[in-house]
């Protein structure tokens, strides 16, 4: 009798074959590279290592929410 079956999938998305809308005035590869670098910095130093400047104003909520679980107090 089989009680549990699982399936694992990898590499479902290939960034080279991605369908994106192109823009004549945008350097897409540079944007992708910046995104990967930002992800690596956040993985190494934490989610609040890189934030927008508006997050440091009185109206910013990112720093406060980062101290909560799922945006809420536990």
N, C-alpha and C positions, 0 to 999 in steps of 0.2 A: 504494500500500500504506500502510495506517495502522499506525503503530508505537506511538503513545501517545495516549490519550484521557484527559482529566481533567474532573471536574465540580466546581464550587464552589457551595456553598450558604451563604446568609446568612439571618439572622433566622428561624431555625427555632423559636425560643422567644420567645414574646411574654409579657412579665411580666404584662400586663393580663389575659390569658386563662389564666393558670396555675391548675392545680388544686391548691389547698392546703386543709389542714384548718384551719378557723377556731377561734379560742379567744376566749371572751368576755372574758378578763382580759388580753389581749395586744394591744398596738398594733402591728399588722403593718406599717403604712406607716413608722412610726418605726424599726422594726428594719431594714427594707429600706434606708431612708435612711442609717442608721448603717453598714450593710454597704458601701454604695457609697462613703461617705466613707473608711472604713478601706481599701478597695481603692485608692482614689486616693492616699492617704497612702503606702501600701506601694509603689505604682507610682512615686511621686516620690522617696521617701527610702530604699527598699529593703525587703526582706522582714522585716527585724528591727526596723523602725521602731515597730511596735506589737506587743507581746507580752503574754501573760497574766503576772500577777505570779508565778505558780508557776514560770515559766521562769527567774526570777532566783534561785531557791533552789538548794541543793546537789543536789537531786533533778531539777532541770530539765535537759532535754536539747536544747531548741530552739536556744539560742544556739550550742551545740557543733555540732549537726547543720547549722546554717546555713552553717558554714564548709566543709562537705563537699559533694561532688557526689552528688546523689541520696541523701544521708545516709551516704555512705561516703567514705573517703579515696580519692583518685584515684591 
